[in-house]
Amino acid sequence: MALTGGTKLGPYEIQSPLGAGGMGEVYRARDTRLGRDVALKILPQFFARDEDRLHRFEQESLAVAALNHPNILAIYDVGQHEGVPFLVSELLEGESLREVLSRGALPQRKVIDYGVQIAQGLAAAHDKGIVHRDLKPENLFVTREGRVKILDFGLAKLAAQKAVEPDGATLAASHTAVGVVMGTAAYMAPEQVQGKAVDARTDIFALGAVLFEMLSGRRLFHRDTIAETMTAVIKEDAPELTDSQALVSPALDRIVRRCLEKNPAERFQSARDLSFALGVLSGTQTSGAARTVQPLAASRKWLWAAVPLVVLLVSAASYHLARRPAAVHRMEFAIPVSGEVSHPALSADGRMLAYVSPDEKTGATMLFVQVVGTPSANELAGTEGASYPFWSPDGANIGFFANGKLQKIAATGGAAQSLAKVSFARGGSWGSRNVILYAPDPGSSIWRINADGSNAAPFTDRQLEKGEDSHRWPRFLPDGNHFLYLGARFQSDQELETGVYLSSLDAKEKKLLIKARSNVGYADGHLFWLDEKGALRAAAFDLEHASVSSDSALIANSVGYQPSVYFGSFTVAGNGSVVYSPKASAALSVLAWHDRAGKDLGHIGEAGVQANPAISPDGNRIAHDATDLKANNIDVWVTDLRKSSNMRFTFDPSEETNPVWTRDGNQIAYRSVAHGAAVELKNASGMSAAKDLTLIMHDTPGDAEFGGVLDIIPNSWSPDGKQIMASIQTLAMSTLVRIPASGGDPVRFFHGQSGDATNGQISADGKWVAYASNESGDWEVYVTTYPGADGKWQVSRGGGGEPRWRGDVKEIFYLGPTGMLMAVPVDVGETFSAGSPAPLFQVRGRAQISSTDLFTYDLTKDGQRFLVNQYVKPAQIAPLIILQHALSDPPM
């Protein structure tokens, strides 16, 4: 049934023909209701003569439409025109895989990429009980963006006469049953040719034939007649691809040949398993050396790009891909990731990987879950701000920290459940007794809580020795009773050493096992940690005698490390698998101007690892802190917008961050850890030496010295320049203090908060302070009076942080929990009152990396322009590295 342009089928107006085949004619059409172009497929006339077939066509079309997978053609609608059914789908721009293959074989990396995408699409369909039955290059489409789409799902099941493809489709009756032959001969599985029952493994055979064709450039079983083709499918084995001129690794050849096994029981048993196997190879390179070792980088000695599949997957016990036992050796592979990865966490069986990575739309860190070996990960909605994930023993749930709370979420996604309040948490572990250990803030002991959120209480508080600042990074051992953790001392002049300790739920004593400044892993009777050079090491551990062997093995030469929190970017599973990042995560950002509608007004400087932008009072200069990745150092920098100059403002090798301008713009206060927690003051010209505002903590005269300050961060200046409002982290809480700018006098608490508090912002008239607090259980923005806290008003609704005042004190701005910039009109007459918060625009800020990343944005005095530390996705993302059987010797 040929249709001409302008013909209407209900709301669809035909524009032009796109192609035709045995299963109908395809047209470009316009959906006049939604104003979008679609593809409209008119099915063959014989469908109209069978009401049962029409009914089943609609049923199967609806089932396929419900799949909603990026590698399956999206179905929008089904209908009938003059008694003939049609199907409406998304309109694709690109070409069929058949057209791609008409130009010859594809590179191995491209075949792997396409194969993973097809396998993932098939897996989604198979999960819903839908088998394609006619997978072939004609039914695979490659978009201009390189995404592969599977077409015509379920239509082969409905075919009832010979098709006209060159390979010839076989006959089929009106009902699917044993004895009915369907499909295109050269891509059919033996059971399909013989008319036996088909299942998901039938599609896997067809995909094997497609993979073979992509690699070799020739059709595998194609013969002169359909009968000869069918005979070849049943009786002939596929030739080894490595024997051809195609540059194909032995590992990929084995994968293809396993897809093509005659007996379905000997193929991959699911498309997801096949996707896993191909995904592991995604780090290989297509070259003549693909059969030997392929170094991913100079520092990685043992990346084998072309190992036999039997060896490559022997440690993934849940997949059981190997058919014969093989020697166990340590192997190293790349795990592709789509964004910068931090805080990796393997499930106990080593099969699943959780990590946090910036969301491309908002820049907020989100929790991702990935099957090890596959190239894609699932982002878990509702996990904005996630950090330090850890698995439940059965791998069904993940614990993590976000928005000031310890939370848990199902690994498959869903609503997260809050368990306990935390500050800037430092790790957790979920034991087999269903107890969770966690470090709620940088200066605390380890707490314990039941996995249902009950009975939260400090646990290792009695073990905090004098001079010991923190217990963090707990790690349960398999018995669910004993656990490891890091006992940390931050000051270098302390006599006591930082190290990994052993303790248990039954007894609160502890024992030092090794001296280290790193989180710890455990597998198969061995401890894993980072040494002082950043190398990952392992040593035998005797739990009964609480001793660690003095002989340690080198596992990886260089692992990413965050020295400010004593955290190495590695994770160890119970099966001996190790995943690590060769370098610490460094989220890039650029300072970008936006108007109140979020319009991009331009950038300042280049992208880098930077934080805490602060605009000078005259609007001509920008201060911020930036990281030198080579020197592993953070300093304050100042940009003069009039001169387009950028100068380094601080020079101490220690961290110097969080700049705050005086109200006249002549000086800058900033955080320094050169001699412990301190705020330093320096002339904005950079021409004078820094002044250390010594911290002497007192509440009121006569009270005992408070002490225990772990960190202090300047937030804002009083209008008279006499005081600095700052956030401090103590052993007990995060709170606000007032620092005398003259130095030497006591630093006093700023009363008025009943929970943790940060980001104290003094208004320009010096009468009010806006700040963020979690006193209600969620972080919200509050306002109180200054210099004394004589009242309190909540400004935000539904969560908020990072308050900023407009210069005329008529508006307060803050960030909502998902990064939406909110504006609140306020009246500061005889008393304070606030209007309703109104959204301005989504801030795509750089994710907060540590407790010192307190400000994502600043604004001009008139509140019309905003300077945002905007997340920038790097051009290239380095993969994670997985070591399988890390404790075994590498192959020779």
C-alpha angles and dihedrals in degrees: 000000000000115000126201129218113280095030110137126216102186107298092348120095117199114233107172142334118266102183148305138231144156091294097051147283124303125211138182107241140175122236098217093193097056098024096235136124116246140176114249119196120198108206123221121283093247090070089066092059096060117062092187090055091048091053092049090046090058092046094050092044090055090049091051091045089057092058094080096184125152091232096051124075108256113240114213105174148347128211147142133257117195089340094309117113123234134188127214120208142161115293111243127206114209135048141289120265087245089062090047091052092049085077093055141263122340129235115266094246090054092048091052091049093049092042093054091049093049092046092051091051091049091048091055091051094044090052086062093047094255118136119190099211094187107057110160138133091273089061095048121080128195114207124212088258091057096254115141117222125195112222135199099023111187097004094106088061089058098046114119107176141034115297123218102234114126092251091051124234116242130238121273134185124231094265130049110245143138108288094037116115119210137167140046111309102230092052100038122113118238092253088053093051090049093050094244126143115290132209140164091302089064089065089048090058090051091049089052089056090049092049090050091051093048091052099041103029093231135093111255106218101014113137135167095269136031091242092054090046092052091048090052091051091054101040112021126080122220113258117244111267091214089065091062129076089257112109098237126155118235089240093058091043090056091050092052093046091050090054087054098052111136093223111067090214090064096052126082104293095221139019088238090061089050091049089052093052093048092044092058088058094050091100093060124107128227106238141110088268092060090108092063138047115315113198111215091197137352092258093055112079104178111043104138109196097183113036123148111269091236090064096034096060102028092108094052092084095174091064100047092199097154117086097192130037116260136188113277115236135162110263131185127208140167122251110207115225130184099220143015109302129210136166098026117196127186123207115243093261092048092237100109131047125201123190142150124249135165116272109240093225102044105017089229116136111255133188115253130189123201134178104237109254098024120107098226136062136201118240111219110224118228096032099106112157094020121169140173102008122198132185133241111240093255094048093238097112140033127214118210144154126247139150094004096309142102104232140175131208136179112263089236092054135252135128116343118230120219114225108173145351118263137168118211094340124210106209142300143218132205115214132205090252087065092251121134122210117198142165105229097196141003094266104040140098119248116279129206129215135169114254090248090060098257130130101018110183141148110271112176096034091112090055095058101111125203108283092019108121106184148009111208148149098044116196122191118218118226094267090067090228108073120059141179128222143164118257103203134199111186102192114083093215093063114117093213117081127233111240152143114281135195123221139148143218091243096055130027098212118109137204130205110237104174137356108245144132099222145083114267137231132198135205135153097347096316135109121220124203143144119261125217091276094054095255120140112237136180133200135181113266125205107203095186092058095028092232136135124211116251089224112082129184125225109240102172130001099219129021127174112262135188105206094188091066101023093241128146119202098237139102133195127207126208091250092062097260116140127197120191143161116233090220137024117267112265113184110209123220141170129213104247132183119225134178123226091276092054095253112158108245098179143290135266115225127323131315115275145139099290141140147176104043115201125187117214116242092254091050094235101105137048125205122192140146121254134187125232100211094195095051093034088227135131123212140167116256130191125209120200106210093197094056097030087231129144121199135181109244103187129040111181114123089234124081117287114180148141104056119202124189123225113240091257092047093235099113140033126211117202143169119264133180096187092116102012127293109343145141116230129198126211138172109262091233089063090231098118136061119261119263117220111221096209114221114235105168117213133149101200130345110285096026119120119263109272101209126163094102110164099176141354128198126190113233110174145340129244112244092248091054093235100111140035121209108219140176116232132193112213133173088266108037151330111266146150126268138179116235119199107233091215090066128219096067122103120279108232134205118251104227125213103079124099096185137032112312135191143164100043108194119191113208121240092252090054094234103102143044124205116197143157122248138170095210091124092050093262127068110261136165119251137180127213136167126275139255088008122033100233099154142007134219129182112228105176128067124210095006135320148170145173098058120198129183126225111237095251092048092240097116140035121204127199142162119253120222092268094046099265111149108231130197124206123189112222137191116211101183120124088331136007125269132167134203128218118298114251125197118241107177143321111272110217092198130167111271114255108258100185143002090273093063092091104145128051096174148012132198142214118258093257092054093234101110130044128199108212127191089226123200116243121195110224119242091239128033117205113225125239117250124233123199114198115203089005092180094056126086117266118249117269 
